[in-house]
Amino acid sequence: MLHLPILALCVLAAMASTASGETRCEVAIAQFRAVIDNDERTGNLNEAVYRRMGPELRQVSAECASGREAEAIRALAAVKHRHGYH
């Protein structure tokens, strides 16, 4: 469950990132990383699962960085779904 302070930080990050020229996929990836970092830190996400998500998110980031924004957004949605983040 996303706690209100984390949600507020995500919203603020999205607003600041969009203003600074980051793409939609960059913002979405950063927001999701903040969520899973917090979940791992608070014990709501198993450390082994957290580590397995790293390479998946690096692949999503690579797609995003190469300009394939739509593919990156879909890949991020698949990672979220696979790990129970809907």
C-alpha positions in Angstrom: 0.0 0.0 0.0 1.3 3.4 -0.9 1.5 5.7 2.1 0.3 9.3 1.7 3.8 10.9 2.2 5.3 8.7 -0.5 2.4 9.4 -2.8 2.9 13.1 -2.2 6.6 12.8 -3.0 5.8 10.9 -6.2 3.4 13.6 -7.3 5.9 16.4 -6.5 8.6 14.5 -8.3 6.4 14.0 -11.4 5.6 17.7 -11.5 9.3 18.8 -11.1 10.5 16.2 -13.5 8.0 17.1 -16.2 9.0 20.7 -15.8 12.7 19.8 -16.2 12.1 18.0 -19.5 12.1 14.4 -18.4 10.1 12.0 -20.5 6.9 10.3 -19.2 8.7 7.0 -19.0 11.6 8.5 -17.0 9.2 9.9 -14.5 7.2 6.7 -14.2 10.4 4.6 -13.7 11.6 7.1 -11.0 8.3 7.0 -9.2 8.2 3.2 -9.2 11.8 3.0 -8.0 10.9 5.3 -5.1 7.9 3.0 -4.2 9.9 -0.2 -4.3 12.9 1.4 -2.5 10.5 2.4 0.3 8.8 -1.0 0.3 12.2 -2.8 0.6 13.4 -0.4 3.3 10.2 -0.9 5.4 10.2 -4.6 5.0 7.1 -4.7 2.7 9.1 -6.1 -0.1 11.4 -9.2 0.2 15.0 -8.3 -0.4 15.5 -11.1 -2.9 12.5 -9.9 -5.0 13.8 -6.4 -4.8 17.2 -7.6 -6.2 15.4 -9.5 -9.0 13.5 -6.4 -10.0 16.8 -4.4 -10.6 17.7 -6.0 -13.9 14.2 -5.8 -15.1 14.0 -2.1 -14.3 17.4 -1.5 -15.9 16.0 -3.0 -19.2 13.0 -0.7 -18.9 15.3 2.3 -18.4 17.3 1.3 -21.4 14.2 1.2 -23.6 13.2 4.6 -22.2 16.6 6.1 -22.8 16.7 4.9 -26.4 13.5 6.8 -27.2 11.1 3.8 -27.1 8.8 5.5 -24.6 5.7 3.5 -25.4 7.6 0.2 -25.1 9.2 1.3 -21.8 5.8 2.2 -20.3 4.4 -1.2 -21.4 7.4 -3.0 -20.0 7.2 -1.1 -16.7 3.5 -2.1 -16.4 4.5 -5.7 -17.0 7.2 -5.5 -14.2 4.6 -4.0 -11.9 2.1 -6.7 -12.7 4.6 -9.5 -12.4 5.5 -8.4 -8.9 2.0 -7.5 -7.6 2.1 -3.7 -8.1 -1.0 -2.7 -9.9 
